[in-house]
Amino acid sequence: MAKTPQVDIMRSPLGRARGLGAAKAGAVHWWMQRLTSLALVPLTLWFLCAMVRMIGSTRDDVVYWMAGPLPIVLMIALVIATFHHLQAGMQVVIEDYVTRDWLRIGSILLVKALCILLALACIVSVLRLGL
Amino acid sequence: MRDVRDALMVARNSDDKLIRRPLSPHLQVYRWPISMMLSIGHRVTGVGLGIGALLLTWWLVAAAVSDDAFDAVQGFLATPIGLLLLFGWTLALFFHLFAGIRHLAWDAGYGFDKPWYDRSGWAVVIATALATVLLWIIGLAVW
Protein backbone atom coordinates (compact mmCIF):
# COMPACT_ATOMS: atom_id res chain seq x y z
CA MET A 1 0.00 0.00 0.00
CA ALA A 2 1.44 3.33 -1.04
CA LYS A 3 1.71 5.87 1.76
CA THR A 4 -0.72 8.77 1.87
CA PRO A 5 0.34 11.28 -0.73
CA GLN A 6 1.33 14.79 0.28
CA VAL A 7 0.89 17.94 -1.73
CA ASP A 8 4.04 19.89 -1.04
CA ILE A 9 3.66 22.53 -3.72
CA MET A 10 1.03 25.20 -3.17
CA ARG A 11 -0.54 24.89 -6.60
CA SER A 12 -3.58 23.00 -7.76
CA PRO A 13 -3.03 20.06 -10.13
CA LEU A 14 -4.79 22.03 -12.88
CA GLY A 15 -2.57 25.04 -12.25
CA ARG A 16 0.49 22.86 -12.55
CA ALA A 17 -0.59 21.36 -15.88
CA ARG A 18 -1.99 24.53 -17.43
CA GLY A 19 0.19 26.44 -19.87
CA LEU A 20 2.47 23.51 -20.55
CA GLY A 21 0.91 23.21 -24.01
CA ALA A 22 0.02 20.00 -25.78
CA ALA A 23 1.91 16.93 -24.61
CA LYS A 24 4.77 16.52 -27.12
CA ALA A 25 3.62 17.75 -30.54
CA GLY A 26 -0.16 17.76 -30.24
CA ALA A 27 -2.01 15.84 -32.92
CA VAL A 28 0.78 15.79 -35.53
CA HIS A 29 2.16 12.40 -34.48
CA TRP A 30 -1.30 10.81 -34.42
CA TRP A 31 -2.28 12.35 -37.74
CA MET A 32 0.92 11.30 -39.55
CA GLN A 33 0.43 7.75 -38.28
CA ARG A 34 -3.06 7.71 -39.83
CA LEU A 35 -1.92 9.42 -43.03
CA THR A 36 0.90 6.92 -43.60
CA SER A 37 -1.40 4.00 -42.79
CA LEU A 38 -3.87 5.25 -45.37
CA ALA A 39 -1.10 5.48 -47.97
CA LEU A 40 0.22 2.04 -47.01
CA VAL A 41 -3.08 0.24 -47.75
CA PRO A 42 -2.81 0.48 -51.59
CA LEU A 43 1.01 0.56 -51.57
CA THR A 44 1.25 -2.68 -49.56
CA LEU A 45 -1.28 -4.48 -51.76
CA TRP A 46 0.65 -3.36 -54.87
CA PHE A 47 3.94 -4.45 -53.27
CA LEU A 48 2.60 -7.92 -52.42
CA CYS A 49 1.31 -8.42 -55.99
CA ALA A 50 4.67 -7.26 -57.37
CA MET A 51 6.63 -9.56 -55.03
CA VAL A 52 4.53 -12.61 -55.93
CA ARG A 53 5.28 -11.93 -59.60
CA MET A 54 8.99 -11.58 -58.72
CA ILE A 55 9.21 -15.06 -57.17
CA GLY A 56 12.13 -16.98 -58.65
CA SER A 57 13.39 -13.99 -60.61
CA THR A 58 17.06 -13.17 -61.11
CA ARG A 59 18.82 -9.92 -60.24
CA ASP A 60 18.50 -8.84 -63.90
CA ASP A 61 14.74 -9.28 -63.65
CA VAL A 62 14.67 -7.06 -60.56
CA VAL A 63 16.73 -4.37 -62.34
CA TYR A 64 14.46 -4.57 -65.41
CA TRP A 65 11.34 -4.35 -63.25
CA MET A 66 12.62 -1.45 -61.13
CA ALA A 67 13.52 0.56 -64.24
CA GLY A 68 9.82 1.00 -65.03
CA PRO A 69 8.43 4.43 -64.10
CA LEU A 70 5.72 3.03 -61.82
CA PRO A 71 7.77 0.57 -59.69
CA ILE A 72 10.58 3.03 -58.93
CA VAL A 73 8.16 5.74 -57.77
CA LEU A 74 5.87 3.42 -55.85
CA MET A 75 8.80 1.63 -54.18
CA ILE A 76 10.21 4.92 -52.88
CA ALA A 77 6.73 5.96 -51.70
CA LEU A 78 6.34 2.58 -49.99
CA VAL A 79 9.72 2.87 -48.26
CA ILE A 80 9.04 6.41 -46.98
CA ALA A 81 5.53 5.55 -45.74
CA THR A 82 6.69 2.25 -44.21
CA PHE A 83 9.59 3.65 -42.21
CA HIS A 84 7.69 6.74 -41.12
CA HIS A 85 4.85 4.52 -39.92
CA LEU A 86 7.33 2.13 -38.26
CA GLN A 87 9.10 4.81 -36.23
CA ALA A 88 5.79 6.41 -35.23
CA GLY A 89 4.40 3.06 -34.05
CA MET A 90 7.60 2.01 -32.27
CA GLN A 91 7.69 5.37 -30.48
CA VAL A 92 4.19 4.79 -29.06
CA VAL A 93 5.05 1.25 -27.97
CA ILE A 94 8.28 2.40 -26.28
CA GLU A 95 6.52 5.34 -24.59
CA ASP A 96 3.90 2.95 -23.20
CA TYR A 97 6.22 0.31 -21.77
CA VAL A 98 9.59 1.92 -20.94
CA THR A 99 9.34 3.99 -17.76
CA ARG A 100 12.93 5.06 -17.13
CA ASP A 101 13.43 8.45 -18.80
CA TRP A 102 16.93 7.95 -20.20
CA LEU A 103 16.11 4.49 -21.50
CA ARG A 104 12.83 5.62 -23.09
CA ILE A 105 14.26 8.70 -24.76
CA GLY A 106 17.42 6.83 -25.76
CA SER A 107 15.58 3.94 -27.37
CA ILE A 108 13.16 6.24 -29.20
CA LEU A 109 16.07 8.23 -30.64
CA LEU A 110 17.84 5.00 -31.58
CA VAL A 111 14.74 3.63 -33.35
CA LYS A 112 14.27 6.90 -35.24
CA ALA A 113 17.91 7.04 -36.30
CA LEU A 114 17.75 3.41 -37.47
CA CYS A 115 14.54 4.03 -39.40
CA ILE A 116 16.03 7.05 -41.18
CA LEU A 117 19.22 5.17 -42.10
CA LEU A 118 17.34 2.06 -43.28
CA ALA A 119 14.94 4.18 -45.33
CA LEU A 120 17.88 6.01 -46.94
CA ALA A 121 19.59 2.68 -47.69
CA CYS A 122 16.38 1.44 -49.35
CA ILE A 123 15.89 4.62 -51.39
CA VAL A 124 19.51 4.70 -52.58
CA SER A 125 19.23 1.03 -53.55
CA VAL A 126 15.98 1.59 -55.44
CA LEU A 127 17.56 4.51 -57.31
CA ARG A 128 20.68 2.49 -58.12
CA LEU A 129 18.53 -0.35 -59.43
CA GLY A 130 16.05 1.74 -61.36
CA LEU A 131 17.98 4.70 -62.76
CA MET B 1 3.48 15.07 -5.21
CA ARG B 2 6.20 16.72 -7.23
CA ASP B 3 5.42 15.53 -10.75
CA VAL B 4 2.69 16.98 -12.97
CA ARG B 5 1.86 13.47 -14.12
CA ASP B 6 0.89 12.58 -10.54
CA ALA B 7 -1.88 15.17 -10.58
CA LEU B 8 -4.40 12.83 -12.17
CA MET B 9 -3.60 10.02 -9.73
CA VAL B 10 -4.34 11.96 -6.55
CA ALA B 11 -7.81 12.81 -5.26
CA ARG B 12 -9.74 13.45 -2.05
CA ASN B 13 -12.02 10.82 -0.53
CA SER B 14 -15.33 11.57 1.20
CA ASP B 15 -13.44 12.40 4.43
CA ASP B 16 -11.56 15.08 2.51
CA LYS B 17 -8.35 13.10 2.90
CA LEU B 18 -5.82 12.99 0.07
CA ILE B 19 -5.61 9.52 -1.43
CA ARG B 20 -4.00 7.88 -4.35
CA ARG B 21 -6.71 6.83 -6.85
CA PRO B 22 -7.02 3.05 -7.21
CA LEU B 23 -5.75 1.58 -10.47
CA SER B 24 -8.24 -0.31 -12.62
CA PRO B 25 -7.85 -4.10 -12.75
CA HIS B 26 -5.18 -5.14 -15.18
CA LEU B 27 -4.89 -7.65 -18.04
CA GLN B 28 -4.56 -10.83 -16.02
CA VAL B 29 -7.99 -10.59 -14.35
CA TYR B 30 -9.97 -10.45 -17.60
CA ARG B 31 -11.27 -13.31 -19.70
CA TRP B 32 -9.76 -12.36 -23.04
CA PRO B 33 -12.40 -11.31 -25.55
CA ILE B 34 -11.55 -11.12 -29.24
CA SER B 35 -11.14 -7.34 -29.10
CA MET B 36 -8.30 -7.63 -26.57
CA MET B 37 -6.54 -10.28 -28.63
CA LEU B 38 -6.75 -8.12 -31.76
CA SER B 39 -5.62 -5.02 -29.90
CA ILE B 40 -2.43 -6.56 -28.58
CA GLY B 41 -2.05 -8.50 -31.84
CA HIS B 42 -1.98 -5.22 -33.74
CA ARG B 43 0.95 -4.05 -31.60
CA VAL B 44 2.83 -7.32 -31.76
CA THR B 45 2.48 -7.59 -35.54
CA GLY B 46 3.45 -3.93 -35.87
CA VAL B 47 6.72 -4.53 -34.04
CA GLY B 48 7.19 -7.80 -35.97
CA LEU B 49 6.78 -5.95 -39.26
CA GLY B 50 9.84 -3.94 -38.23
CA ILE B 51 11.81 -7.16 -38.76
CA GLY B 52 10.06 -7.49 -42.13
CA ALA B 53 11.30 -3.99 -42.98
CA LEU B 54 14.85 -5.15 -42.17
CA LEU B 55 14.34 -8.07 -44.55
CA LEU B 56 13.09 -5.70 -47.28
CA THR B 57 16.12 -3.44 -46.74
CA TRP B 58 18.50 -6.39 -47.00
CA TRP B 59 16.81 -7.55 -50.22
CA LEU B 60 16.87 -4.11 -51.87
CA VAL B 61 20.45 -3.29 -50.83
CA ALA B 62 21.69 -6.72 -51.94
CA ALA B 63 19.97 -6.34 -55.31
CA ALA B 64 21.64 -2.96 -55.73
CA VAL B 65 25.10 -4.18 -54.71
CA SER B 66 26.06 -7.40 -56.52
CA ASP B 67 24.96 -10.75 -57.95
CA ASP B 68 26.60 -12.60 -55.05
CA ALA B 69 24.83 -10.50 -52.41
CA PHE B 70 21.50 -10.95 -54.17
CA ASP B 71 21.99 -14.73 -54.49
CA ALA B 72 22.77 -14.84 -50.75
CA VAL B 73 19.42 -13.21 -49.86
CA GLN B 74 17.45 -15.33 -52.31
CA GLY B 75 19.25 -18.44 -51.02
CA PHE B 76 18.47 -17.55 -47.40
CA LEU B 77 14.80 -16.85 -48.16
CA ALA B 78 14.49 -20.31 -49.75
CA THR B 79 15.74 -22.09 -46.59
CA PRO B 80 13.15 -23.36 -44.04
CA ILE B 81 14.00 -20.45 -41.71
CA GLY B 82 13.71 -17.99 -44.57
CA LEU B 83 10.36 -19.38 -45.65
CA LEU B 84 9.12 -19.32 -42.06
CA LEU B 85 10.17 -15.67 -41.80
CA LEU B 86 8.40 -14.87 -45.08
CA PHE B 87 5.28 -16.71 -43.92
CA GLY B 88 5.31 -14.85 -40.61
CA TRP B 89 5.83 -11.60 -42.49
CA THR B 90 2.84 -12.12 -44.81
CA LEU B 91 0.66 -13.23 -41.88
CA ALA B 92 1.64 -10.20 -39.80
CA LEU B 93 1.28 -7.90 -42.79
CA PHE B 94 -2.24 -9.04 -43.64
CA PHE B 95 -3.30 -8.94 -39.99
CA HIS B 96 -1.89 -5.45 -39.46
CA LEU B 97 -3.44 -4.33 -42.77
CA PHE B 98 -6.95 -5.55 -41.98
CA ALA B 99 -6.82 -4.58 -38.28
CA GLY B 100 -5.44 -1.21 -39.41
CA ILE B 101 -8.38 -0.65 -41.74
CA ARG B 102 -10.64 -1.44 -38.75
CA HIS B 103 -8.75 1.22 -36.77
CA LEU B 104 -9.18 3.75 -39.59
CA ALA B 105 -12.94 3.06 -39.60
CA TRP B 106 -13.01 3.76 -35.84
CA ASP B 107 -11.04 6.97 -36.38
CA ALA B 108 -13.74 8.03 -38.84
CA GLY B 109 -16.34 7.26 -36.16
CA TYR B 110 -17.75 3.97 -37.46
CA GLY B 111 -18.06 0.50 -35.97
CA PHE B 112 -18.17 1.19 -32.24
CA ASP B 113 -21.44 -0.57 -31.34
CA LYS B 114 -20.92 -3.91 -29.65
CA PRO B 115 -22.22 -6.27 -32.37
CA TRP B 116 -20.14 -4.54 -35.05
CA TYR B 117 -17.14 -4.41 -32.76
CA ASP B 118 -17.08 -8.19 -32.44
CA ARG B 119 -18.14 -8.85 -36.02
CA SER B 120 -15.41 -6.67 -37.51
CA GLY B 121 -12.93 -8.36 -35.20
CA TRP B 122 -13.79 -11.80 -36.53
CA ALA B 123 -13.80 -10.40 -40.07
CA VAL B 124 -10.17 -9.33 -39.52
CA VAL B 125 -9.23 -12.85 -38.35
CA ILE B 126 -10.99 -14.57 -41.26
CA ALA B 127 -9.69 -12.12 -43.88
CA THR B 128 -6.13 -12.54 -42.54
CA ALA B 129 -6.33 -16.34 -42.73
CA LEU B 130 -7.87 -16.35 -46.22
CA ALA B 131 -5.48 -13.76 -47.68
CA THR B 132 -2.39 -15.47 -46.22
CA VAL B 133 -3.40 -18.93 -47.46
CA LEU B 134 -4.37 -17.55 -50.88
CA LEU B 135 -1.07 -15.67 -51.25
CA TRP B 136 0.95 -18.77 -50.37
CA ILE B 137 -1.04 -21.04 -52.69
CA ILE B 138 -0.37 -18.59 -55.56
CA GLY B 139 3.23 -18.09 -54.45
CA LEU B 140 4.07 -21.79 -54.19
CA ALA B 141 2.30 -22.48 -57.52
CA VAL B 142 4.41 -19.80 -59.24
CA TRP B 143 7.59 -21.03 -57.51
Chai-1 contact restraints between the chains, C-beta under 6 A:
chainA,res_idxA,chainB,res_idxB,connection_type,confidence,min_distance_angstrom,max_distance_angstrom,comment,restraint_id
A,A2,B,R20,contact,1.0,0.0,6.0,A-B,restraint_1
A,P5,B,M1,contact,1.0,0.0,6.0,A-B,restraint_2
A,P5,B,V10,contact,1.0,0.0,6.0,A-B,restraint_3
A,P5,B,L18,contact,1.0,0.0,6.0,A-B,restraint_4
A,P5,B,R20,contact,1.0,0.0,6.0,A-B,restraint_5
A,V7,B,M1,contact,1.0,0.0,6.0,A-B,restraint_6
A,P13,B,A7,contact,1.0,0.0,6.0,A-B,restraint_7
A,R16,B,V4,contact,1.0,0.0,6.0,A-B,restraint_8
A,R16,B,A7,contact,1.0,0.0,6.0,A-B,restraint_9
A,A17,B,V4,contact,1.0,0.0,6.0,A-B,restraint_10
A,A17,B,A7,contact,1.0,0.0,6.0,A-B,restraint_11
A,S37,B,G100,contact,1.0,0.0,6.0,A-B,restraint_12
A,T44,B,L97,contact,1.0,0.0,6.0,A-B,restraint_13
A,V52,B,I138,contact,1.0,0.0,6.0,A-B,restraint_14
A,V52,B,G139,contact,1.0,0.0,6.0,A-B,restraint_15
A,I55,B,G139,contact,1.0,0.0,6.0,A-B,restraint_16
A,I55,B,V142,contact,1.0,0.0,6.0,A-B,restraint_17
A,I55,B,W143,contact,1.0,0.0,6.0,A-B,restraint_18
A,G56,B,W143,contact,1.0,0.0,6.0,A-B,restraint_19
A,R59,B,A63,contact,1.0,0.0,6.0,A-B,restraint_20
A,R59,B,D67,contact,1.0,0.0,6.0,A-B,restraint_21
A,R59,B,F70,contact,1.0,0.0,6.0,A-B,restraint_22
A,V62,B,A63,contact,1.0,0.0,6.0,A-B,restraint_23
A,T82,B,A53,contact,1.0,0.0,6.0,A-B,restraint_24
A,L86,B,G50,contact,1.0,0.0,6.0,A-B,restraint_25
A,L86,B,A53,contact,1.0,0.0,6.0,A-B,restraint_26
A,G89,B,G46,contact,1.0,0.0,6.0,A-B,restraint_27
A,L118,B,T57,contact,1.0,0.0,6.0,A-B,restraint_28
A,A121,B,T57,contact,1.0,0.0,6.0,A-B,restraint_29
A,A121,B,V61,contact,1.0,0.0,6.0,A-B,restraint_30
A,C122,B,T57,contact,1.0,0.0,6.0,A-B,restraint_31
A,C122,B,L60,contact,1.0,0.0,6.0,A-B,restraint_32
A,S125,B,L60,contact,1.0,0.0,6.0,A-B,restraint_33
A,S125,B,V61,contact,1.0,0.0,6.0,A-B,restraint_34
A,S125,B,A64,contact,1.0,0.0,6.0,A-B,restraint_35
A,R128,B,A64,contact,1.0,0.0,6.0,A-B,restraint_36
A,L129,B,A63,contact,1.0,0.0,6.0,A-B,restraint_37
A,L129,B,A64,contact,1.0,0.0,6.0,A-B,restraint_38
